[in-house]
Amino acid sequence: MTTTMPKPERFASLDMFRGATIFLMIVVNTAGAGGAFTQLQHAPWIGFTLADLIYPSFLFAVGNAMSFALTRPMPEGVFLRRVFKRAALIFLLGVLMYWFPFVTHQADGSWVAKPFADTRLTGVLQRIALCYLLAALCARYLRPSHLLIVAIGLVVAHWAILVEFSPAGEAFGRYRNAGTLLDLWVIGPAHLYTRDHGFDPEGLLGTLPATANVIAGYLTGLAIQRWGKHMATVGRLAAIGAALIVVALILSPVLPIGKKLWTGSFVALTVGIDLILLGVVLWLVEVRGVRLGRSFLQMLGRNPLAIYLFSELLVVALELIHVRPDTGAYSWVGETVFQAIAPGPVGSLLCALAYTLICCAFGWALDRRGIILKV
């Protein structure tokens, strides 16, 4: 006699949380002309804005999804092949995204091949791939209680490396902290983020604490499946979230809150906020049964990777179309259309929202055809 394990109960709130995250990510990444609102811009260095919450929330959502995928029975060989293949695919897509459009526009109007030697090897998708790989391996071989210890250990290890291996006074600086020095040594300046003069916000060392966000999402997904769709679950999420926010604020004088360094206090703050936000969504959707926006956000949550890639590639392609010698099509639309409607940050936001809805339409078309690019 054989038995089959029941499929884990799906929670619409988790899919909606992931969908809302990808929607906001595109809005922040594609601000139109006129200058975005301060809260829709990343903090220049130490500090925190709404924009800083979005990327760690996506990593948190990746962990949520893992809590369903990894609970299904799977032989070890199959698991390892799937995890490494998925991580490699996401990493490769990230590299190709930065290499795109594979040509560059010269001052004389000609086009030349874009050398791979100048292509960024780090980035958003690359960090997602590495964090997913590390978190999935830990989740496969460790108990949940041990996973919590690992998450804390990753945060503490990152803090210790910054303090012990950075030159005096540079642990939380931009250009000479241990993470920046590691990236310059291992990867080299030509393959790093070029807009920050040698510092890469998605560098190798920051992958350690960022993995803690994925593990937190995974443990949260397991807890919600165990606790069920109840008001008590909402209360527990809110209480744990509030406690983590307090911890982040207590630590901040000695461990500053900063996304670009991805400090431990930043991990505690973002996980805390995500737990509270997820609790609110859980209360509205699973407890109260609110259906407003459910189909739309679930659609986005089913295909976040494809929608994100489309949003990044399309805006690059549009900027290649020079309406004026120094102005691409997307910038031109933002200036001439949306700034005419509402000058300043409002027009910038309207431009980003319009573009994000176009990307959502692409996601809807994929969803109608059953095309899913999993993350």
N, C-alpha and C positions, 0 to 999 in steps of 0.2 A: 504494500500500500504506500502510495506516495502522497505527500502533502505539498501544497504551494502556499507561499506566504502571501497574505493579502497585500494589494497595492496600497501604498501610503495615501491617506486621504489628502486631496488637493485643497489648497487654501487660495481662493481668488485674491485675497489681500496681498499675498506674497508676489503673485504675478503683477498685480497693479502697482505695488511698490517698485518693482523693477522697471515697469513701463514708465512710471512718473520720473524715475531717475534718468532714463535715457532721454526723455523729452526735455528735461531741464539741462542735461548735459549739452544737447545740441543748441539750445537757446544761449547758453553761456559761451559756447565755442564759436558762435557765428554772429556775434553782435554787429549790427550795421553801423554805418557812419554816424557820427554825432557824439560818440562816447557813451559807454554803458553806465548804468547806475552802479554806484560803489559796491553794493551787495552782489552784483552780477559780475564783478571782477575779482580775481584772486588777490589775496593779501600780498603786497609786494615782498614781504619776507615773514617776519614773525607777526602773528595776528590771525584773525579768522573772519571770513565772510561766508555768506550763503553759498557762493560759488565753490568755496573750499570743501563744502560738505558733499558735493555731488559725486566726485570720483570715489571716495571711500564708501559712499552709500552703494555704488555699483558693485564694488568688491564685496560688501556685506551681502548684497543680493545674489552674487555668484555663490557665496557660501550657503545661502538659503536654498538655492536650486540643488546644490550638492547634497543637501540633507535628504532629498528625495531620491536622487539618482544613485547615491552610494549605499542606500539601504536595500536595494534589490540584490538578491543572490547573484554572484558573479565569480567564476573561477579566477584565480589570481592572474593567470596569463592573459586572460581577456581584459581584466581590469587594467593591468599595466600597459597593454597595447593601446587601449582606448585613451587612457589618461595622457600618456606620452604623445600619442598622435594628435590629440586635441590641443595640448599645450604647444606642440611644434607648429601646428596649423595656425593658431592664433598669433604666435610669435612671428611666423613668416608673413602673415597678413599685415602685421604692424610694420615690418620692415618694408614690404612692398608699398604700403600706404605712404610712407615717407619718401620712397624713391619715386613714386608717381609724380608727374606724368612721364618720367623717364627721359625727358628732354628739357632744356632750358632755353629761354628767350634771350638772345643777345641784344646789346645796345643798337647794333646796326640792323636789327629786325630779323636776323637769321636764327635758325634753331640748331642746337647741337645736342648730342646725347649727354644726359646727366650722368656723370661718373659715379659708380657705386662707392668709390673711395670717399665721396663726400656725403654719403647717405647716413642718416641717423639710425643707429642700431637699437637705441633705447626708445621708450615711449609708452603711451597709455596701454596699448594692446600687449606690448612686450611684458610690461609689468603684470598685467592681468594673467598672461600665460604662466609666468614664473610663480606668481602667488597661487594660482589654481593648482599647479603641479605640486608645490610644496604642501599646500593644505590638503589636497586629495590623498597624497601618500600618508600624511599624518592621520587623516580620518580613517584610512583603511586599516592601519596597524595599531592605532592607539584607542584607548577607551576615552569617552567624553571627559572624564575627570582629568585624565592625563593631557588631553588636548588643551584644556584650560591652562594647565601648567606650561605647556609649550608656548601658547600665545603670550603669556606673561613673560616667559623666558626670552622670546624673540624681541619683545619691547625693551626689556632690561639689557639684553646683549647689544642692541643698537645704541642705547644710551651709553653703555660702558665703552663701546668702540669709539664713539664720538669723543668722549672725554679722555680716554687713555691714548688714543692714536692720532689725535689732532694736535698741531702745534699749540703752544700755550696761548690761551685766549681765543682760539679759533674753532672750538668745538661746535658752536652754534653760529659761526660765520658762514659766509656764502662760498668763498673761493678756496679756502685752505682747510676746510674740515676734512675729516678722514674719508668721508664718502666721496667728496669731489676728487681728492687725491687718488683714491682707488680707481675711480672712473677714468681719470686721465692716464693712469698707469696701465690698466687692463684694456680699455677700449680705445683711448686716444681721442684728442680733441676733434678730429675730423668727423667722427661717428657719434658725437654728442650733440645736445641741443645747442644751436648756434646763437640763439637770441639772448642768452644770458651770460655771454663772455666766459665760458668755461664751466659754468655750473649746470648740471642737468637735474631737473626736478623728478625725473624717473630713473635715477641712477641705481646702481646695483645694491648698495648698502640699504637704501630705503625699502628694498623688497622685503627685508626681514620684518619690520613692524607692519608693513602693508599686508603681509600674510596673516597677521593677527586679526585684521578686519575681516578677512575671508573666514577664518576659523570661528570668529564671533558670530558671523552670519550662519555658519553651519550649525553651531551649538544652539543658536536661537531657533533655527528650523526644527531641530530635533525636539527642543523643549516645547514648541508650539504644537507639534504633532502629538506629544505626550500629554500636554495639559488640555488640549482641545479648544474648541471655539466658545470660550466662556468669558464672562466679565472678570473672573479671577485671573485668567491668563493676561488680560489687558493690564490689570493692576500689578501683576508681577513684572511685566515688561517695563512699565512706567517706573516702578520702584528701583529696579536694577539700573535702568537708564539714568535716573536722577542721581543715584549713588555714583555712577561712573563720571557724570558731569562734575560732581563735587570733587571727586578724586583728581580730575584733570585740572580744576581750578586751584586745588591745593598744591599740585605739583608744578604749576606754571611758573612760579618764581625761580625754581631751580632747573626745570625742564620746560622751556618755552613752548607754547602752542604754535606750531608752524607746519603747514601742508608741504611746503617745498622740501623741508628736511624730514617730514613724516615722523615727528617726534612721538614718544610714548604718550605724552599728554594729549597730543592731537588724536591718537588712536582712541584713548579713553573718551575724549569729548565727542568724537564722531560716532563711535559705537553707542554711547549713551543717548545721543540725539536720535540715532536711527532706531533704537529700541523704543523710544517714546513715540516717534512718528509711526513706526510699524504697529505699535499698540493702538494708536488712534485709528489707523486704517482697518486694523482687525476689528475694533469696536464698531466702526461704521458699517463695514461690509459683512463680516461674519456674525456679529451679534445683533446689530440693528437691521441688517438686510438691505442697506442702501444700494441701489443699482446705478445711480447716476455716474456716468463715466466708466462703468465697469468694462464694457466690451472694448471701448477704445484703449484703455490702459492695458488690459489683458493682451490685446493684439500687439501692442508695442512690447510688452514683456515677454512675448513668445519669441521675438526675433530681434533682440536688442543689438547683437553684434552686426547683423546685416544692415540695420538701419543706421547704426553709428558709422560704419564704413562708407555707406552711401553718402551720408551727410558730409564727411570729410573729403571724399573724392570729388563730389559735385562742386563744392565751393572752390576747390583748387582749380577744377576745370573751368568754372565761370571766370575766375580771376585771370585765366590765360587769355580770355577774349578781351583785348584791349579796346575799350570804347574811346578812350583818349590815350595818348602815349604813356602816361603814368598811372592810368586808372583801369582796373579790371571791371568786368561786367557787374559782379556782385557789389563792389564798392560804389560803382556808378549808380546802380539802382537805389542803394541806401542813401546816397547823396541827393539825387534828383527826384526821387519819388517819396521816400519815407521822411526825409528831412523837410520836404515841402509840406507834408501832411502835419508833422509834429516835430519841430526842431529840437535837437538835443537828445538826452537819454530816452525820452519817450519814443521818438522816431527810431532810434537804434533798437529798442526793444520790439517795436512793431515789425521792423525788418527781420529780426531774428525769429519772431513768432511765425511770420509768413513763411520763411524758409523752413522752419521746423515742421510746419504743417505739410509742406511739399514732401519732406522726408517721411512723414507719417503716412502720406498717400502711397509712397513706395512700399512701406511696410505692410499696408493694407493689401496692396496688390500681391505681394508675396504670400501673405496669410491666406488670401482667397485661393491661391494655387497650392497651398499646403507646403510651401518651400520654407524650411527652417534651417538657419545656420546657427547651430547650438554653441553656447558658451558655458 
